[in-house]
C-alpha cells in the first residue's frame, strides 16, 4: 500500500523538523559541567558523552542520545568547547559546553 510509504515520508519530514528545532535550542545553550579537577586543571575521570546527554536532559529537558554526540574520547580539560551532535541525517547541532571545577 502507498499509505504506509506516505506515512513513512511524513515521519521522516517530522523527524527532520524536530531535529532542526533541537539544533536551534542547542545553539543557544552553554551547558556548564561541574567536575572535580586537580590544581593543574586536570580532570579526575573526564567528561563522557553520557554525562553531556544526562545533563542536557536534566537542565534543559532536551533528550539527545549519547551516541549522537561526537566525542572521540572523554574530555580531560576545563574550559569551553563546542561539541557536534548528529541529530539526524543532514541535521547537525552544535552545543557549547563549559567544563568547570566544582
N, CA, C and O atoms as a GROMACS GRO file, in nm:
protein
  408
    1UNK      N    1   0.081  -0.120   0.000
    1UNK     CA    2   0.000   0.000   0.000
    1UNK      C    3   0.084   0.126   0.000
    1UNK      O    4   0.190   0.134   0.063
    2UNK      N    5   0.034   0.223  -0.073
    2UNK     CA    6   0.103   0.351  -0.080
    2UNK      C    7   0.094   0.429   0.050
    2UNK      O    8   0.177   0.516   0.079
    3UNK      N    9  -0.008   0.397   0.127
    3UNK     CA   10  -0.030   0.473   0.251
    3UNK      C   11   0.088   0.466   0.347
    3UNK      O   12   0.132   0.568   0.399
    4UNK      N   13   0.137   0.346   0.369
    4UNK     CA   14   0.247   0.332   0.463
    4UNK      C   15   0.368   0.412   0.416
    4UNK      O   16   0.438   0.474   0.496
    5UNK      N   17   0.390   0.411   0.287
    5UNK     CA   18   0.503   0.486   0.232
    5UNK      C   19   0.486   0.635   0.261
    5UNK      O   20   0.581   0.700   0.306
    6UNK      N   21   0.367   0.688   0.236
    6UNK     CA   22   0.342   0.830   0.261
    6UNK      C   23   0.363   0.864   0.407
    6UNK      O   24   0.424   0.965   0.443
    7UNK      N   25   0.312   0.775   0.491
    7UNK     CA   26   0.327   0.797   0.634
    7UNK      C   27   0.475   0.799   0.672
    7UNK      O   28   0.520   0.881   0.751
    8UNK      N   29   0.548   0.705   0.612
    8UNK     CA   30   0.692   0.698   0.639
    8UNK      C   31   0.762   0.826   0.598
    8UNK      O   32   0.848   0.877   0.670
    9UNK      N   33   0.724   0.878   0.483
    9UNK     CA   34   0.785   1.001   0.432
    9UNK      C   35   0.752   1.117   0.526
    9UNK      O   36   0.837   1.200   0.558
   10UNK      N   37   0.626   1.120   0.570
   10UNK     CA   38   0.583   1.224   0.663
   10UNK      C   39   0.661   1.211   0.793
   10UNK      O   40   0.702   1.310   0.853
   11UNK      N   41   0.679   1.087   0.836
   11UNK     CA   42   0.755   1.062   0.959
   11UNK      C   43   0.896   1.117   0.950
   11UNK      O   44   0.947   1.176   1.046
   12UNK      N   45   0.958   1.099   0.835
   12UNK     CA   46   1.095   1.148   0.815
   12UNK      C   47   1.097   1.300   0.818
   12UNK      O   48   1.183   1.360   0.883
   13UNK      N   49   1.003   1.362   0.748
   13UNK     CA   50   0.997   1.509   0.748
   13UNK      C   51   0.978   1.562   0.889
   13UNK      O   52   1.039   1.661   0.929
   14UNK      N   53   0.893   1.494   0.964
   14UNK     CA   54   0.867   1.534   1.101
   14UNK      C   55   0.994   1.520   1.185
   14UNK      O   56   1.026   1.607   1.267
   15UNK      N   57   1.065   1.410   1.164
   15UNK     CA   58   1.189   1.387   1.238
   15UNK      C   59   1.292   1.495   1.208
   15UNK      O   60   1.362   1.542   1.297
   16UNK      N   61   1.301   1.534   1.080
   16UNK     CA   62   1.396   1.637   1.040
   16UNK      C   63   1.358   1.770   1.105
   16UNK      O   64   1.444   1.844   1.154
   17UNK      N   65   1.229   1.800   1.104
   17UNK     CA   66   1.179   1.923   1.163
   17UNK      C   67   1.212   1.928   1.313
   17UNK      O   68   1.259   2.029   1.365
   18UNK      N   69   1.186   1.818   1.380
   18UNK     CA   70   1.217   1.807   1.524
   18UNK      C   71   1.366   1.828   1.548
   18UNK      O   72   1.406   1.902   1.637
   19UNK      N   73   1.446   1.760   1.466
   19UNK     CA   74   1.592   1.770   1.479
   19UNK      C   75   1.639   1.914   1.463
   19UNK      O   76   1.727   1.959   1.535
   20UNK      N   77   1.579   1.985   1.367
   20UNK     CA   78   1.617   2.125   1.344
   20UNK      C   79   1.580   2.212   1.463
   20UNK      O   80   1.653   2.304   1.500
   21UNK      N   81   1.464   2.182   1.523
   21UNK     CA   82   1.422   2.258   1.642
   21UNK      C   83   1.521   2.236   1.756
   21UNK      O   84   1.558   2.330   1.826
   22UNK      N   85   1.561   2.112   1.772
   22UNK     CA   86   1.657   2.080   1.878
   22UNK      C   87   1.791   2.148   1.849
   22UNK      O   88   1.854   2.202   1.940
   23UNK      N   89   1.834   2.145   1.723
   23UNK     CA   90   1.960   2.208   1.684
   23UNK      C   91   1.958   2.356   1.721
   23UNK      O   92   2.057   2.412   1.769
   24UNK      N   93   1.843   2.419   1.697
   24UNK     CA   94   1.830   2.561   1.727
   24UNK      C   95   1.840   2.586   1.878
   24UNK      O   96   1.905   2.680   1.922
   25UNK      N   97   1.773   2.501   1.955
   25UNK     CA   98   1.780   2.513   2.101
   25UNK      C   99   1.922   2.494   2.149
   25UNK      O  100   1.972   2.570   2.232
   26UNK      N  101   1.988   2.392   2.096
   26UNK     CA  102   2.125   2.361   2.139
   26UNK      C  103   2.219   2.477   2.112
   26UNK      O  104   2.309   2.504   2.191
   27UNK      N  105   2.198   2.544   2.000
   27UNK     CA  106   2.289   2.652   1.960
   27UNK      C  107   2.286   2.769   2.059
   27UNK      O  108   2.378   2.851   2.061
   28UNK      N  109   2.180   2.777   2.140
   28UNK     CA  110   2.168   2.889   2.234
   28UNK      C  111   2.212   2.853   2.375
   28UNK      O  112   2.207   2.936   2.466
   29UNK      N  113   2.256   2.730   2.392
   29UNK     CA  114   2.289   2.682   2.527
   29UNK      C  115   2.439   2.686   2.553
   29UNK      O  116   2.520   2.657   2.464
   30UNK      N  117   2.474   2.721   2.676
   30UNK     CA  118   2.610   2.696   2.724
   30UNK      C  119   2.590   2.604   2.844
   30UNK      O  120   2.549   2.647   2.951
   31UNK      N  121   2.619   2.478   2.823
   31UNK     CA  122   2.596   2.377   2.926
   31UNK      C  123   2.716   2.371   3.020
   31UNK      O  124   2.826   2.334   2.981
   32UNK      N  125   2.692   2.409   3.145
   32UNK     CA  126   2.800   2.404   3.243
   32UNK      C  127   2.810   2.264   3.303
   32UNK      O  128   2.711   2.208   3.351
   33UNK      N  129   2.930   2.210   3.298
   33UNK     CA  130   2.952   2.076   3.352
   33UNK      C  131   3.053   2.083   3.466
   33UNK      O  132   3.173   2.095   3.442
   34UNK      N  133   3.004   2.075   3.590
   34UNK     CA  134   3.096   2.082   3.704
   34UNK      C  135   3.168   1.948   3.724
   34UNK      O  136   3.105   1.842   3.724
   35UNK      N  137   3.299   1.955   3.739
   35UNK     CA  138   3.378   1.833   3.759
   35UNK      C  139   3.478   1.854   3.871
   35UNK      O  140   3.508   1.966   3.910
   36UNK      N  141   3.529   1.743   3.922
   36UNK     CA  142   3.639   1.751   4.018
   36UNK      C  143   3.767   1.764   3.939
   36UNK      O  144   3.795   1.683   3.851
   37UNK      N  145   3.844   1.866   3.970
   37UNK     CA  146   3.969   1.886   3.897
   37UNK      C  147   4.083   1.913   3.995
   37UNK      O  148   4.062   1.967   4.104
   38UNK      N  149   4.203   1.875   3.953
   38UNK     CA  150   4.321   1.900   4.034
   38UNK      C  151   4.366   2.043   4.017
   38UNK      O  152   4.303   2.121   3.945
   39UNK      N  153   4.475   2.079   4.084
   39UNK     CA  154   4.521   2.218   4.081
   39UNK      C  155   4.566   2.260   3.942
   39UNK      O  156   4.557   2.378   3.906
   40UNK      N  157   4.614   2.164   3.863
   40UNK     CA  158   4.663   2.198   3.730
   40UNK      C  159   4.551   2.197   3.626
   40UNK      O  160   4.576   2.204   3.506
   41UNK      N  161   4.426   2.187   3.675
   41UNK     CA  162   4.314   2.188   3.582
   41UNK      C  163   4.286   2.052   3.519
   41UNK      O  164   4.199   2.039   3.434
   42UNK      N  165   4.361   1.951   3.563
   42UNK     CA  166   4.336   1.816   3.512
   42UNK      C  167   4.211   1.761   3.579
   42UNK      O  168   4.192   1.772   3.700
   43UNK      N  169   4.126   1.701   3.497
   43UNK     CA  170   4.001   1.648   3.548
   43UNK      C  171   4.019   1.505   3.595
   43UNK      O  172   4.088   1.425   3.532
   44UNK      N  173   3.956   1.474   3.706
   44UNK     CA  174   3.955   1.334   3.752
   44UNK      C  175   3.846   1.260   3.676
   44UNK      O  176   3.728   1.297   3.683
   45UNK      N  177   3.885   1.158   3.604
   45UNK     CA  178   3.785   1.079   3.532
   45UNK      C  179   3.757   1.127   3.392
   45UNK      O  180   3.772   1.052   3.295
   46UNK      N  181   3.715   1.252   3.379
   46UNK     CA  182   3.683   1.304   3.246
   46UNK      C  183   3.533   1.308   3.222
   46UNK      O  184   3.456   1.241   3.290
   47UNK      N  185   3.493   1.386   3.123
   47UNK     CA  186   3.352   1.402   3.091
   47UNK      C  187   3.319   1.318   2.967
   47UNK      O  188   3.384   1.330   2.864
   48UNK      N  189   3.218   1.235   2.979
   48UNK     CA  190   3.179   1.148   2.868
   48UNK      C  191   3.054   1.200   2.798
   48UNK      O  192   2.985   1.289   2.848
   49UNK      N  193   3.027   1.143   2.682
   49UNK     CA  194   2.907   1.181   2.607
   49UNK      C  195   2.781   1.153   2.691
   49UNK      O  196   2.682   1.226   2.682
   50UNK      N  197   2.786   1.048   2.771
   50UNK     CA  198   2.671   1.012   2.854
   50UNK      C  199   2.641   1.124   2.954
   50UNK      O  200   2.526   1.160   2.976
   51UNK      N  201   2.747   1.178   3.014
   51UNK     CA  202   2.728   1.286   3.110
   51UNK      C  203   2.668   1.411   3.044
   51UNK      O  204   2.580   1.476   3.100
   52UNK      N  205   2.716   1.441   2.924
   52UNK     CA  206   2.664   1.555   2.850
   52UNK      C  207   2.516   1.532   2.821
   52UNK      O  208   2.433   1.622   2.840
   53UNK      N  209   2.484   1.412   2.775
   53UNK     CA  210   2.346   1.375   2.744
   53UNK      C  211   2.256   1.385   2.868
   53UNK      O  212   2.147   1.441   2.862
   54UNK      N  213   2.303   1.330   2.980
   54UNK     CA  214   2.226   1.332   3.105
   54UNK      C  215   2.201   1.474   3.154
   54UNK      O  216   2.090   1.508   3.196
   55UNK      N  217   2.305   1.557   3.148
   55UNK     CA  218   2.293   1.696   3.194
   55UNK      C  219   2.197   1.777   3.109
   55UNK      O  220   2.119   1.857   3.160
   56UNK      N  221   2.204   1.754   2.979
   56UNK     CA  222   2.114   1.824   2.886
   56UNK      C  223   1.969   1.795   2.922
   56UNK      O  224   1.884   1.884   2.922
   57UNK      N  225   1.943   1.669   2.952
   57UNK     CA  226   1.808   1.627   2.986
   57UNK      C  227   1.766   1.690   3.119
   57UNK      O  228   1.654   1.740   3.134
   58UNK      N  229   1.857   1.685   3.214
   58UNK     CA  230   1.830   1.736   3.348
   58UNK      C  231   1.808   1.888   3.349
   58UNK      O  232   1.711   1.937   3.406
   59UNK      N  233   1.899   1.960   3.284
   59UNK     CA  234   1.897   2.106   3.291
   59UNK      C  235   1.800   2.169   3.192
   59UNK      O  236   1.736   2.270   3.223
   60UNK      N  237   1.789   2.111   3.074
   60UNK     CA  238   1.712   2.176   2.966
   60UNK      C  239   1.599   2.092   2.911
   60UNK      O  240   1.529   2.136   2.820
   61UNK      N  241   1.578   1.973   2.966
   61UNK     CA  242   1.473   1.883   2.918
   61UNK      C  243   1.488   1.851   2.769
   61UNK      O  244   1.389   1.830   2.698
   62UNK      N  245   1.612   1.848   2.724
   62UNK     CA  246   1.637   1.812   2.584
   62UNK      C  247   1.700   1.674   2.582
   62UNK      O  248   1.804   1.650   2.645
   63UNK      N  249   1.637   1.584   2.510
   63UNK     CA  250   1.690   1.448   2.505
   63UNK      C  251   1.770   1.424   2.379
   63UNK      O  252   1.719   1.434   2.267
   64UNK      N  253   1.897   1.394   2.398
   64UNK     CA  254   1.985   1.362   2.286
   64UNK      C  255   2.056   1.232   2.320
   64UNK      O  256   2.118   1.219   2.425
   65UNK      N  257   2.046   1.138   2.230
   65UNK     CA  258   2.113   1.009   2.251
   65UNK      C  259   2.263   1.032   2.258
   65UNK      O  260   2.321   1.101   2.174
   66UNK      N  261   2.327   0.973   2.360
   66UNK     CA  262   2.471   0.993   2.376
   66UNK      C  263   2.551   0.948   2.254
   66UNK      O  264   2.661   0.998   2.229
   67UNK      N  265   2.496   0.853   2.179
   67UNK     CA  266   2.566   0.804   2.060
   67UNK      C  267   2.572   0.910   1.950
   67UNK      O  268   2.654   0.901   1.859
   68UNK      N  269   2.484   1.010   1.961
   68UNK     CA  270   2.481   1.114   1.858
   68UNK      C  271   2.579   1.227   1.887
   68UNK      O  272   2.605   1.313   1.802
   69UNK      N  273   2.633   1.226   2.009
   69UNK     CA  274   2.728   1.330   2.048
   69UNK      C  275   2.867   1.286   2.002
   69UNK      O  276   2.917   1.181   2.042
   70UNK      N  277   2.927   1.368   1.918
   70UNK     CA  278   3.059   1.332   1.865
   70UNK      C  279   3.167   1.362   1.968
   70UNK      O  280   3.207   1.477   1.988
   71UNK      N  281   3.212   1.256   2.033
   71UNK     CA  282   3.315   1.272   2.134
   71UNK      C  283   3.404   1.149   2.124
   71UNK      O  284   3.367   1.040   2.167
   72UNK      N  285   3.520   1.168   2.066
   72UNK     CA  286   3.610   1.055   2.042
   72UNK      C  287   3.659   0.997   2.175
   72UNK      O  288   3.669   0.875   2.191
   73UNK      N  289   3.689   1.085   2.266
   73UNK     CA  290   3.735   1.040   2.398
   73UNK      C  291   3.681   1.134   2.504
   73UNK      O  292   3.631   1.242   2.473
   74UNK      N  293   3.691   1.093   2.630
   74UNK     CA  294   3.638   1.178   2.736
   74UNK      C  295   3.716   1.308   2.743
   74UNK      O  296   3.835   1.313   2.713
   75UNK      N  297   3.647   1.413   2.784
   75UNK     CA  298   3.709   1.545   2.795
   75UNK      C  299   3.787   1.550   2.926
   75UNK      O  300   3.734   1.520   3.033
   76UNK      N  301   3.913   1.588   2.916
   76UNK     CA  302   4.000   1.584   3.033
   76UNK      C  303   4.049   1.722   3.078
   76UNK      O  304   4.129   1.732   3.170
   77UNK      N  305   4.001   1.826   3.011
   77UNK     CA  306   4.048   1.959   3.050
   77UNK      C  307   3.930   2.054   3.074
   77UNK      O  308   3.822   2.036   3.017
   78UNK      N  309   3.952   2.153   3.157
   78UNK     CA  310   3.850   2.253   3.185
   78UNK      C  311   3.838   2.350   3.069
   78UNK      O  312   3.927   2.359   2.984
   79UNK      N  313   3.726   2.422   3.067
   79UNK     CA  314   3.711   2.527   2.966
   79UNK      C  315   3.594   2.502   2.872
   79UNK      O  316   3.524   2.401   2.880
   80UNK      N  317   3.576   2.599   2.782
   80UNK     CA  318   3.464   2.596   2.688
   80UNK      C  319   3.505   2.528   2.559
   80UNK      O  320   3.614   2.550   2.507
   81UNK      N  321   3.416   2.444   2.508
   81UNK     CA  322   3.438   2.385   2.376
   81UNK      C  323   3.303   2.360   2.312
   81UNK      O  324   3.200   2.359   2.380
   82UNK      N  325   3.303   2.339   2.183
   82UNK     CA  326   3.179   2.312   2.112
   82UNK      C  327   3.177   2.166   2.069
   82UNK      O  328   3.272   2.116   2.009
   83UNK      N  329   3.068   2.099   2.101
   83UNK     CA  330   3.052   1.960   2.060
   83UNK      C  331   2.957   1.953   1.941
   83UNK      O  332   2.861   2.030   1.932
   84UNK      N  333   2.985   1.862   1.851
   84UNK     CA  334   2.898   1.839   1.736
   84UNK      C  335   2.804   1.725   1.770
   84UNK      O  336   2.845   1.620   1.818
   85UNK      N  337   2.676   1.747   1.742
   85UNK     CA  338   2.577   1.644   1.770
   85UNK      C  339   2.502   1.612   1.640
   85UNK      O  340   2.439   1.699   1.581
   86UNK      N  341   2.511   1.488   1.597
   86UNK     CA  342   2.441   1.446   1.476
   86UNK      C  343   2.298   1.412   1.513
   86UNK      O  344   2.269   1.300   1.556
   87UNK      N  345   2.209   1.507   1.498
   87UNK     CA  346   2.071   1.489   1.541
   87UNK      C  347   1.993   1.402   1.445
   87UNK      O  348   1.909   1.321   1.486
   88UNK      N  349   2.021   1.418   1.318
   88UNK     CA  350   1.952   1.341   1.216
   88UNK      C  351   2.035   1.349   1.091
   88UNK      O  352   2.125   1.433   1.080
   89UNK      N  353   2.007   1.263   0.996
   89UNK     CA  354   2.079   1.266   0.869
   89UNK      C  355   2.073   1.408   0.812
   89UNK      O  356   1.966   1.457   0.777
   90UNK      N  357   2.189   1.473   0.803
   90UNK     CA  358   2.192   1.607   0.746
   90UNK      C  359   2.158   1.719   0.842
   90UNK      O  360   2.162   1.836   0.805
   91UNK      N  361   2.124   1.685   0.967
   91UNK     CA  362   2.097   1.790   1.066
   91UNK      C  363   2.201   1.779   1.178
   91UNK      O  364   2.202   1.683   1.256
   92UNK      N  365   2.286   1.880   1.184
   92UNK     CA  366   2.394   1.881   1.283
   92UNK      C  367   2.366   1.991   1.385
   92UNK      O  368   2.337   2.105   1.350
   93UNK      N  369   2.377   1.955   1.511
   93UNK     CA  370   2.362   2.055   1.616
   93UNK      C  371   2.497   2.084   1.677
   93UNK      O  372   2.584   1.997   1.684
   94UNK      N  373   2.515   2.207   1.723
   94UNK     CA  374   2.637   2.242   1.795
   94UNK      C  375   2.601   2.282   1.936
   94UNK      O  376   2.514   2.367   1.958
   95UNK      N  377   2.668   2.221   2.032
   95UNK     CA  378   2.641   2.251   2.172
   95UNK      C  379   2.769   2.299   2.238
   95UNK      O  380   2.871   2.231   2.235
   96UNK      N  381   2.761   2.418   2.297
   96UNK     CA  382   2.875   2.470   2.370
   96UNK      C  383   2.869   2.418   2.512
   96UNK      O  384   2.766   2.427   2.579
   97UNK      N  385   2.980   2.362   2.557
   97UNK     CA  386   2.986   2.319   2.697
   97UNK      C  387   3.099   2.391   2.767
   97UNK      O  388   3.201   2.426   2.707
   98UNK      N  389   3.079   2.412   2.895
   98UNK     CA  390   3.183   2.476   2.976
   98UNK      C  391   3.213   2.381   3.092
   98UNK      O  392   3.133   2.365   3.183
   99UNK      N  393   3.330   2.319   3.085
   99UNK     CA  394   3.368   2.228   3.191
   99UNK      C  395   3.434   2.311   3.301
   99UNK      O  396   3.539   2.373   3.281
  100UNK      N  397   3.368   2.311   3.418
  100UNK     CA  398   3.416   2.395   3.527
  100UNK      C  399   3.450   2.312   3.650
  100UNK      O  400   3.397   2.203   3.670
  101UNK      N  401   3.539   2.365   3.731
  101UNK     CA  402   3.580   2.296   3.852
  101UNK      C  403   3.475   2.316   3.960
  101UNK      O  404   3.428   2.428   3.981
  102UNK      N  405   3.438   2.210   4.030
  102UNK     CA  406   3.338   2.216   4.137
  102UNK      C  407   3.386   2.304   4.251
  102UNK      O  408   3.314   2.321   4.350
   0.00000   0.00000   0.00000
